[in-house]
Amino acid sequence: MPKKALVIEDDINIAELLRLYLEKDGFEVHIADNGGKGVSDFERLKPDLVLLDIMLPVLDGWAVCREIRSTSKVPIIMLTAKGETFDKVSGLEMGADDYIVKPFEVKELLARVHAVMRRSETDDDKETKKLVFDKLVIDMDSFELLVDGKKIDAPPKEMELLYHLAQTPNRVYTRNQLLDEVWGFDYFGDSRTVDVHIKRLREKLENVSDKWSLKTVWGVGYKFELNGA
């Protein structure tokens, strides 16, 4: 049974080009030409992949991404003519898996599609993903972060970044390693994305426990440190 892709794009030429190449790649493709229809089509079709433009009528891509992420972890690739770091970080913080700027090469897009699909399938195959430390629970099955017994709101990528670091305490990761292993693609060396996520995690975790901490290793990267280890 073919995988289903939902393309939410109001430029009919781009949407049909994506349909052509995704169908050649084996996908069953559905197109929505505005954000409102995109959300309703997502709920109806339950696709395996979403390609999502940002500049959309009715609901913009960020609003659509939030709606989808409230109920699903389906891979989302955002498509937009905007290339500023702010837009990239905004999309990724809302839970997008990848971001590609128009105009794009179809081969690059398909490579990214395959990367996010592989990563999604790998995640689905994993056993229970829950880490427990002093006053900290990182539960990736329910996407819940418990800090000192209280549930704290955290976007999916913050959760995934914290989980990845805490899985191997005291191991130092470079920014590029984290971009590759958490975001699952080469983010063209834009390490500010990692720095922004670490900063926001620290705001939520600061002074919670003296038994662990998020540490910066200057000139290298970051680690989840178990104090005394």
Salt bridges, closest charged atoms under 4 A:
GLU9 OE1 - LYS102 NZ 2.94
GLU16 OE1 - ARG19 NE 3.07
GLU23 OE2 - ARG19 NH1 3.97
ASP25 OD2 - HIS114 NE2 2.67
GLU28 OE2 - HIS30 NE2 2.66
ASP41 OD2 - LYS37 NZ 2.77
ASP41 OD1 - ARG44 NH2 3.17
ASP53 OD1 - LYS102 NZ 3.15
GLU93 OE1 - ARG200 NH1 2.45
ASP97 OD2 - ARG69 NH2 2.86
ASP97 OD1 - ARG119 NH1 3.80
ASP97 OD1 - LYS157 NZ 3.75
ASP98 OD1 - ARG112 NH1 2.71
GLU108 OE2 - ARG112 NH2 2.99
GLU121 OE2 - LYS3 NZ 3.53
ASP123 OD1 - LYS126 NZ 3.62
GLU144 OE2 - LYS151 NZ 3.57
GLU158 OE1 - LYS204 NZ 2.56
GLU160 OE1 - ARG119 NH2 2.60
GLU160 OE1 - LYS157 NZ 3.30
GLU181 OE1 - HIS164 NE2 2.70
ASP190 OD1 - ARG192 NE 3.30
ASP195 OD1 - ARG175 NE 2.77
GLU203 OE2 - LYS199 NZ 3.04
GLU225 OE1 - LYS223 NZ 2.94
